């Protein structure tokens, strides 16, 4: 783990927003790739954009925030996640994508090196 995680944060450093529309087939892998991160100061928000598959049931297996909205598209689902986020930084992950285990740790390191950054 990154030694900087000993810092005290009053809220999650990253809010990981996963918009999902009928992606139960891949959502579990996406969530697991976040849970496997070496950096652990994050929250996961899954925004279900009106799915008709088993998305809601699948998400109940995890300690994540789940938000359902009627289908309005990926951009709307991302905006819903941003509105609900508590993190200092937003990180998007599509429901059919995966992260490597050091992604958030590397981003945190880059933010420490470049405190004026507004996006990575």
ZABA-627317 format. One line per 8 residues: for each residue y, x, z negated of N, C-alpha, C. Coordinates in steps of 0.1 Angstrom, whole numbers, plus 2048, in hexadecimal, padded with zeros to 3 digits. Each point is the difference from the previous one (the first is absolute). Last residue first. Layout:
N
Y,X,Z,Y,X,Z,Y,X,Z  ...;
REM end
This chain:
120
88E,7BD,88C,7F7,80B,803,7F7,7FB,80C  834,7F5,7E9,7F4,7FB,807,7F7,80C,802  82A,804,7EB,800,7F2,800,7F3,7FA,806  813,832,7E7,7F9,7F9,80B,801,7F1,7FD  811,825,7E4,809,7F7,808,7F9,7F8,80B  7EA,821,7E3,804,7F4,7F8,80A,7F7,808  7DA,825,80A,80C,7FB,808,805,7F3,7F9  7DC,818,7ED,806,80B,807,80D,7FC,808;
7E5,7E0,7E9,805,809,7F6,808,80B,807  7E9,7E2,81B,80C,7FA,7FB,806,808,7F5  7D8,80E,814,80B,801,809,80D,7FA,7FB  7D9,7FC,7E6,804,80E,800,80C,802,80A  7EB,7D6,7FE,807,802,7F4,806,80F,800  7E3,7F4,823,80D,7FA,801,809,802,7F4  7D4,810,7FF,808,808,809,80E,7F9,802  7E1,7E9,7E6,804,80C,7F9,808,809,809;
7EE,7D8,813,80B,7FE,7F7,804,80C,7F8  7DB,805,81E,80C,7FB,807,80B,7FE,7F6  7D1,811,7FB,80B,807,7FB,80D,7FB,806  7D2,7EE,80B,803,800,7F2,80D,807,7FB  7FC,7E7,830,7F9,80B,7FA,804,802,7F2  800,7D0,819,808,80B,7FD,7F7,80C,7FB  7FB,7D2,824,7FC,807,7F4,80A,80C,7FD  7FC,7CB,81C,803,80F,800,7FB,806,7F3;
805,7D0,80D,7F5,806,808,802,80F,802  81F,7E4,7E8,7F3,7FC,7FB,7F5,806,807  830,819,7FD,7FA,7F4,807,7F2,7FE,7FA  82A,816,7E6,7F3,803,805,7FB,7F4,807  831,817,7EA,7F9,7F6,807,7F2,805,804  827,80A,7D8,7F7,807,809,7F7,7F4,807  831,809,7E1,7F7,7F7,806,7F7,808,809  81D,80D,7D0,7FE,802,80F,7F6,7F6,805;
80C,7FD,7D3,80C,807,805,800,802,80F  7E4,7D7,7E9,801,80E,801,80D,805,805  7F0,7D2,7FA,806,806,7F4,802,80F,802  7F9,7D1,823,7FD,80E,7FC,808,804,7F4  801,7D6,81C,7F8,800,7F4,7FE,80D,7F9  818,7FA,82A,806,7F8,7F6,7F9,800,7F3  7EC,816,824,80C,807,7FC,807,7F8,7F5  7DC,7EB,815,7FC,80B,7F8,80C,808,7FA;
809,7DF,820,7FB,7FA,7F4,7FC,80A,7F6  80A,810,82B,80C,7FC,7F8,7FD,7F9,7F3  7DC,80A,81D,806,80D,7FA,80C,7FC,7F8  7EE,7DD,818,7F7,804,7F5,805,80D,7F9  816,7F1,827,803,7F7,7F5,7F7,804,7F4  7F7,817,827,80E,804,7FB,803,7F7,7F4  7D8,7F6,818,7FF,80C,7F8,80E,804,7FA  7F6,7CC,80B,800,80D,807,801,80C,7F6;
7FB,7D0,7F6,80D,802,805,802,80D,807  7DC,7DA,7E4,801,80B,80B,80E,800,806  7FA,7F1,7CD,7FC,7FA,80D,803,80B,80B  7F7,813,7D0,80A,7F9,807,7FB,7FA,80C  7F0,81B,7CE,7FD,7F8,80C,80D,7FA,806  7F2,82C,7DE,80A,7F6,804,7FB,7F9,80C  7EF,824,7D6,7FC,7F8,80C,80B,7F5,802  7F7,832,7E5,808,7F4,800,7FC,7F9,80E;
7DC,81E,7E5,80B,802,809,808,7F3,7FF  7D1,814,7F0,80C,7FE,7F8,80C,803,808  7CF,7ED,813,809,80C,7FD,80B,7FC,7F7  7E0,7E1,813,7F7,80B,7FB,808,80C,7FA  813,7D9,818,7FD,7FD,7F2,7F8,80B,7F9  809,7FF,830,80B,806,7F8,7FD,7FE,7F1  7E3,7EB,820,7FE,80F,7FF,80B,806,7F7  803,7D2,809,7F4,803,7F7,7FE,80F,7FF;
822,7F1,81D,804,7FC,7F2,7F4,804,7F7  7F9,805,82F,809,80A,7FB,803,7FD,7F1  7E1,7ED,824,7FD,802,7F2,80A,809,7F9  80F,7E3,82C,7F3,806,7FD,7FF,802,7F1  827,7F0,818,7F6,7F5,7FF,7F2,806,7FD  838,810,7F8,7F2,802,804,7F7,7F4,7FF  833,80B,7F9,7FA,7F4,805,7F1,801,804  819,827,7F0,808,7F9,809,7F9,7F4,806;
7FE,821,7D2,7F7,7F8,809,809,7F7,809  809,82E,7E3,806,7F4,805,7F7,7FA,80A  7FC,825,7D6,7FA,7FB,80C,807,7F3,803  80B,82E,7E1,803,7F2,803,7FA,7FC,80D  7FE,829,7D7,7FB,7FB,80D,804,7F1,801  814,82E,7E4,7FB,7F2,7FF,7FC,7FD,80F  806,832,7E4,803,7F7,80B,7FC,7F2,7FC  7F9,833,7F1,80B,7F8,7FB,805,7F7,80B;
7DC,823,802,7FC,7F3,7FA,80C,7F7,7FC  7EC,82B,822,80D,7FC,7F9,7FD,7F2,7FB  7DF,812,819,801,80A,7F5,80D,7FD,7F8  7E3,7DA,81D,80B,80A,800,800,809,7F4  7E3,7D9,80C,7FA,80E,800,80B,80A,800  809,7D1,803,7FA,803,7F3,7FB,80E,7FF  80F,7F1,829,80C,801,7F7,7FA,804,7F2  7E1,7F6,821,806,80D,804,80D,802,7F7;
7E8,7D8,7FC,7F8,80B,7FA,807,80D,803  811,7D9,814,803,800,7F2,7F9,80C,7F9  7F6,7F9,82D,80E,804,7FF,804,801,7F1  7D5,7F0,80B,801,80E,803,80E,805,7FE  7F9,7D2,7FC,7FA,807,7F5,801,80F,802  80D,7E4,823,80A,800,7F5,7FA,808,7F4  7EB,7F3,82C,804,80D,7FE,809,802,7F3  7EC,7D6,80E,7F6,809,806,804,80F,7FD;
81C,7DA,7F7,7F7,802,7F6,7F5,80B,804  82A,7ED,816,7FB,80E,801,7F6,802,7F4  821,7DA,810,7F2,7FF,804,7FA,80E,801  82E,807,7F5,7FD,7F3,806,7F2,800,806  824,81E,7DD,7F3,7FD,805,7FF,7F2,806  821,82D,7E9,800,7F2,806,7F2,7FE,807  811,822,7D8,7F6,7FE,80A,801,7F2,806  81D,827,7E1,800,7F2,805,7F6,7FF,80C;
80E,820,7D2,7F8,800,80C,7FF,7F2,805  823,81C,7E0,7FA,7F3,802,7F9,800,80E  80F,82A,7DC,7FE,7FA,80D,7FB,7F2,7FF  80C,815,7D9,808,809,809,7FF,7FA,80E  7FD,7E2,7D2,7F8,807,80A,809,809,809  815,7F8,7D2,7FA,7F6,809,7F8,808,80A  817,816,7DD,801,7F2,7FB,7FB,7F5,809  7F2,837,7F9,806,7F6,809,801,7F3,7F9;
7F7,838,7F4,800,7F2,7FB,808,7F7,80A  7E3,830,809,80D,7FA,7FF,7FF,7F1,7FB  7DB,81C,80C,803,7FF,7F2,80E,7FB,7FD  7EE,809,82C,7FD,7F3,7FB,802,7FF,7F1  804,828,81B,80C,7F8,7FE,7FD,7F2,7FB  7DE,820,80E,805,802,7F3,80C,7F8,7FC  7D9,7F2,823,80D,807,800,805,801,7F2  7CB,7FD,809,80C,7F8,800,80C,809,800;
REM end
